[in-house]
Amino acid sequence: MPDTVGELIEGYRNDPQSSFRKLSHGVRVKHERLLARITREHGHRSLKGIRARDLVAWHDDWLAKGKIAAAHSLMSRLRVVSRFGATILENKECRRLAERLAEMRFERPLPRRKWLSSEQARLIRVKAREHFGWYSIALAQAFQFDLRLNQKAVIGEWVPIGETEPSNVRREVDDRQEKWVKGLEWSDLDKAFVLRRVGQRASELQFDLKNAAIVMEELAIYARVSIEELTRAHLPSGGPIIINDVTGLPWSTAEFRRKWRLVANHVGIPKHVMNMDSGKSLQSARNGSKVASV
């Protein structure tokens, strides 16, 4: 049984029945950073000695050192690991801690009220193609804006070879094997230009691209034909849709964001409007909802 915060976190990270092991690679990496910070600052603390006033002090300290979002994320991780200790480990001190945290309320970050306008999306597509020669960024921008998809759903991500998701696209980076998962593939697109994707909860999402004018325009440019001439036969039958124009492989998350920002800077898009805002419209930003299909 764990006696300290650090021991509890170590158990949460490694127990075969922990929810941590079921998280996607990208989420695990993000949570690992948060858990490492908690361990570094409070890992030595005895679970038995933690009181509500200690939790308030920790939150206030995190709030003073960073942003509201960071403080909220750290408290959320504490809630998760304490629930793990209370339920899976059946530790009475973890149960007490989980109950205290459930009763407490901390400041939450405000939802983002930024979005990319249709004109800004058009400028990014044009500048990416005509100035930088990054046709893939123009195509990715079209899918993100027209279908309200987030970056990962469009370009995918590189994960360690040992992750469970199947993939035939692989690379070696610094003697480390990685594979590409989760992004759009040409095999998702049928002859009628209907794109089918499996959503986060294993439900199928369908997008009729004939109703997505921006995507169709970029696909026609990709195929070097007019929109009227474009057929499914003009496009590849398989493989990732969004390919780095230089490497011939799918983009890494960090490099795509960096290049997207370069394009955005060139067309005068403010720094506070980011690529994550590409999958929003003004209406969805107001309602806090995301459009799932077109």
C-alpha positions in Angstrom: 0.0 0.0 0.0 1.3 3.5 -0.8 2.3 5.8 2.1 3.2 8.9 0.1 2.0 10.8 -2.8 4.9 9.7 -4.9 4.2 6.0 -4.1 0.6 6.5 -5.0 1.4 8.1 -8.4 3.9 5.3 -9.2 1.2 2.7 -8.5 -1.2 4.6 -10.7 1.2 4.7 -13.5 2.2 1.0 -13.4 -0.8 -1.0 -12.0 -2.2 -3.3 -14.7 -5.8 -2.2 -13.7 -5.1 1.5 -13.7 -7.0 3.7 -16.1 -3.6 5.4 -17.0 -2.6 2.4 -19.1 -5.8 2.8 -21.2 -5.1 6.4 -22.2 -3.9 7.2 -25.7 -0.2 7.8 -26.1 -0.5 11.6 -26.5 -2.7 11.9 -23.4 -0.4 9.7 -21.4 2.6 11.9 -22.3 0.7 15.0 -21.2 -0.4 13.4 -18.0 3.1 12.1 -17.3 4.4 15.7 -17.2 1.7 16.7 -14.7 2.3 13.6 -12.5 6.1 14.2 -12.6 5.5 17.8 -11.4 3.3 16.7 -8.5 5.9 14.0 -7.6 8.7 16.5 -7.7 7.0 19.0 -5.5 4.9 16.9 -3.2 5.8 13.3 -3.7 7.4 13.0 -0.3 4.2 14.0 1.5 2.5 11.3 3.6 -1.0 10.6 2.4 -2.1 10.4 6.0 -0.9 13.9 6.8 -2.6 15.7 3.9 -5.5 18.0 4.9 -7.9 20.2 2.9 -5.9 23.3 3.7 -2.8 21.6 2.2 -4.6 21.0 -1.0 -5.8 24.6 -1.1 -2.2 25.8 -0.5 -0.9 23.5 -3.3 -3.5 24.9 -5.7 -2.7 28.5 -4.8 1.0 27.9 -5.3 0.4 26.3 -8.8 -1.9 29.2 -9.6 0.8 31.8 -8.6 3.5 30.0 -10.7 1.5 29.5 -13.9 -1.9 29.7 -15.4 -5.4 28.7 -14.2 -5.4 25.9 -16.7 -2.2 24.4 -15.4 -3.4 24.6 -11.8 -6.7 23.0 -12.7 -5.0 20.2 -14.6 -2.7 19.4 -11.7 -5.7 19.2 -9.3 -7.5 17.0 -11.8 -4.6 14.5 -11.8 -4.7 14.5 -8.0 -8.4 13.6 -8.1 -7.8 10.8 -10.5 -4.9 9.2 -8.6 -6.7 9.5 -5.3 -9.8 7.7 -6.8 -7.5 5.0 -8.1 -6.0 4.5 -4.6 -9.5 4.5 -3.1 -11.1 2.0 -5.5 -8.4 -0.2 -7.0 -6.0 -0.2 -4.1 -8.8 0.1 -1.4 -6.6 2.4 0.6 -8.5 4.2 3.3 -6.2 7.3 3.2 -6.8 7.6 -0.5 -10.5 7.3 0.1 -10.4 10.1 2.6 -8.3 12.2 0.2 -10.7 11.5 -2.7 -13.7 12.5 -0.6 -12.0 15.8 0.3 -11.1 16.6 -3.3 -14.7 15.8 -4.4 -16.1 18.3 -2.0 -13.6 21.1 -3.0 -14.0 23.5 -5.9 -11.1 25.2 -7.6 -11.0 27.9 -10.2 -11.6 26.6 -13.8 -10.1 28.1 -17.0 -12.5 29.9 -19.2 -13.4 28.1 -22.5 -11.5 29.5 -25.5 -13.5 32.0 -27.4 -11.2 32.2 -30.4 -11.9 30.8 -33.9 -10.5 30.9 -37.4 -12.6 32.8 -39.9 -13.3 31.5 -43.4 -11.2 34.3 -44.8 -8.3 33.4 -42.5 -8.6 29.8 -43.5 -8.5 30.8 -47.1 -5.5 33.0 -46.6 -3.6 30.1 -44.9 -4.4 27.7 -47.7 -3.3 30.1 -50.4 -0.1 31.2 -48.6 0.8 27.7 -47.7 0.6 26.6 -51.4 1.8 29.6 -53.3 4.4 31.0 -51.0 5.8 28.1 -49.1 4.9 25.2 -51.4 3.3 23.3 -48.5 0.3 21.8 -50.3 -0.3 19.4 -47.5 -0.9 22.2 -45.0 -3.4 23.8 -47.4 -5.2 20.4 -47.7 -5.1 19.8 -43.9 -6.5 23.3 -43.3 -9.4 22.5 -45.6 -10.3 19.3 -43.8 -10.0 21.0 -40.4 -12.1 24.0 -41.3 -14.7 22.5 -43.6 -15.3 19.3 -41.5 -14.7 20.8 -38.0 -12.0 18.2 -37.3 -9.2 18.8 -34.9 -5.5 18.6 -35.9 -4.9 15.0 -34.7 -8.0 13.7 -36.5 -6.6 15.1 -39.8 -2.8 14.7 -39.7 -2.6 11.8 -37.1 0.3 11.4 -34.8 3.5 9.4 -34.4 3.5 7.0 -31.4 6.0 4.3 -30.1 6.0 1.1 -32.0 4.7 -0.8 -29.0 1.3 1.1 -28.8 -1.7 -1.0 -29.5 -3.1 0.8 -32.6 -2.4 -1.0 -35.9 -0.4 0.9 -38.6 1.7 0.1 -41.7 3.4 3.5 -41.7 6.6 3.5 -39.7 9.8 5.4 -39.2 13.0 5.4 -37.1 13.9 8.5 -35.1 17.2 8.5 -33.1 17.2 4.6 -33.1 13.6 4.7 -31.9 10.9 2.9 -33.9 7.6 4.8 -34.3 4.4 4.3 -36.2 1.7 6.7 -37.5 -1.9 6.4 -36.3 -5.3 8.2 -36.1 -5.0 10.5 -39.2 -7.0 10.6 -42.3 -6.3 7.9 -44.9 -7.2 7.7 -48.6 -8.9 4.4 -47.9 -11.5 6.3 -45.7 -12.8 8.0 -48.9 -15.2 6.0 -51.2 -16.0 6.5 -54.9 -18.9 8.8 -54.0 -16.5 11.1 -52.0 -18.0 10.0 -48.7 -15.4 10.1 -46.0 -15.9 7.6 -43.2 -14.1 7.8 -39.9 -14.3 6.0 -36.6 -14.9 8.6 -33.8 -13.5 8.7 -30.3 -16.3 6.4 -29.0 -16.0 3.9 -31.8 -19.0 5.4 -33.6 -18.7 6.0 -37.3 -18.7 9.6 -38.6 -19.6 10.2 -42.2 -18.8 13.3 -44.3 -20.1 13.9 -47.8 -17.2 15.8 -49.3 -19.4 16.9 -52.2 -20.9 19.3 -49.7 -17.5 20.5 -48.5 -16.5 23.0 -51.1 -13.2 23.9 -49.6 -12.0 20.3 -49.3 -13.1 19.6 -52.9 -11.2 22.6 -54.1 -8.0 21.5 -52.4 -8.5 17.9 -53.6 -8.8 19.1 -57.2 -5.6 21.2 -56.8 -3.9 18.1 -55.4 -5.0 16.0 -58.4 -4.3 18.9 -60.8 -7.7 18.8 -62.4 -10.8 21.1 -62.2 -13.4 20.4 -59.5 -15.8 19.4 -62.4 -13.4 16.8 -63.7 -12.4 15.4 -60.3 -13.2 11.8 -59.7 -12.1 9.3 -57.0 -9.7 7.7 -59.5 -7.6 10.9 -59.6 -6.7 10.4 -56.0 -4.5 7.7 -54.3 -6.2 4.5 -53.1 -4.4 4.2 -49.8 -2.0 5.7 -47.4 -2.1 8.9 -45.2 -3.9 11.8 -46.9 -1.7 14.5 -45.3 2.0 14.0 -46.1 4.9 16.3 -45.3 5.9 17.9 -48.6 9.6 17.5 -47.8 9.9 14.1 -46.1 7.1 12.2 -47.8 5.9 11.0 -44.4 3.1 12.2 -42.2 3.8 15.3 -40.2 5.0 15.2 -36.6 2.6 17.2 -34.4 5.2 19.8 -33.3 6.5 20.4 -36.8 3.1 20.8 -38.3 2.1 23.4 -35.7 5.3 25.2 -36.2 4.9 25.4 -40.0 1.2 26.3 -39.7 2.2 29.2 -37.4 4.8 30.4 -39.9 2.0 30.6 -42.5 -0.4 32.2 -40.1 2.2 34.9 -39.3 2.7 35.7 -42.9 -1.0 36.4 -43.4 -1.3 38.4 -40.3 -3.3 36.0 -38.1 -3.0 37.1 -34.4 -0.9 34.9 -32.1 -3.8 34.1 -29.9 -5.6 32.4 -32.8 -4.1 28.9 -33.0 -4.3 25.9 -35.2 -6.6 24.3 -32.6 -9.1 26.9 -33.5 -9.3 25.7 -37.1 -12.0 23.2 -36.2 -14.3 25.9 -34.8 -16.8 28.2 -36.4 -18.2 31.4 -34.8 -21.4 29.6 -34.0 -19.8 26.5 -32.6 -17.5 28.6 -30.5 -20.5 30.4 -29.1 -22.4 27.2 -28.4 -19.4 25.3 -27.1 -20.2 22.5 -29.6 -18.4 21.0 -32.5 -20.0 20.2 -35.9 -19.6 16.5 -36.6 -20.5 16.4 -40.2 -21.3 18.5 -43.2 
